[in-house]
Amino acid sequence: MTGDLFSFEEVTYRLARSPRRKRLGLVVTDKGAEVRIPQRCAERHGHQFLRENIQWVRAQLRGVAERQSQVPEHHFAFGAHFPWLGKTLELDRAACAADAGIRDGFIQLYSRVREPDEEQIQAALQKLYQKEALRLLVDKSQYFARLLGLEFSSVKVRRTRSKWGHCTIRGELQYNWLVCLAPEPVVDYLVIHEVCHLQHHNHSPAFWALVASLCPDYKRLRRWLKENGHTLQL
């Protein structure tokens, strides 16, 4: 990437060189527009490519802005409410670390700081969510794997930008813990999807048939995650 910002008709963009790229390309994200050009391509071609596709870029930027407006803004304080498995739960202060968890309609958060600020509460809440999500996703992975007579080697959670789940060739299941903010049937679909990859490391008809055997409504749930996944933020 050149690092320089350019502007055309009030659209700000960057140029990015890629050694492996053979053609010009455009990418629009929440960070703006980027023109990707082959290593030996003159920059003027990148600028011209942007101008020729300015209407498409504008449409994509409008879509990004609309999606960003749908992301909820959380106020990180005790007494505030946060999503868990599609429900809205109140954040309460736990008396001790052993009482921390998500149960009985409440999120019990322990903090050693007498009066934590929003940043401290957010960090502690994200840590609690990761812990609770790992426990939940391990249980669900074990349940669905057992139904199919399959085995996995481990379950990990992390926060990723592009994938909700992943199954490695070594049988390691990985999930984006933010999925646990979604309704539970969506979580179940994701787990079933990744567990089925233990048998089929592809998206062949046989794979989808296996998914459907445990989740007949998978198309609707898959579509929900695609259309609403960007709102699952904490």
Salt bridges, closest charged atoms under 4 A:
GLU9 OE1 - ARG58 NH2 3.37
ASP30 OD1 - ARG161 NH2 3.92
GLU34 OE2 - ARG36 NE 2.70
GLU118 OE2 - HIS75 ND1 2.84
GLU132 OE1 - ARG135 NH2 3.08
ASP139 OD2 - ARG135 NH1 3.98
GLU172 OE1 - ARG170 NH2 3.21
GLU184 OE2 - LYS140 NZ 2.83
ASP188 OD1 - LYS140 NZ 2.64
ASP217 OD2 - ARG220 NE 2.54
